[in-house]
Amino acid sequence: MKANMGTTDRALRVGVALLIAVLYYTNVISGTIAIVLLAFAAIFVLTSLISFCPLYAPFGISTCKVENKG
């Protein structure tokens, strides 16, 4: 797996996951929608930790900075 997520992308995903967690624990969201959003939050955190988004790969999307060689 080649990394396809940049720092900003990773930070935004973790931020969204934290926001969802706060909304859940303050009972702003509940029920089925809360479970679905918590699942998305877990996926966001996991993909941020490994710097790879499986949905980016088929479309050739990469938010990593391109290194200039030479």
Helices and strands as residue ranges (DSSP letters): H 7-25, H 31-50, G 57-59
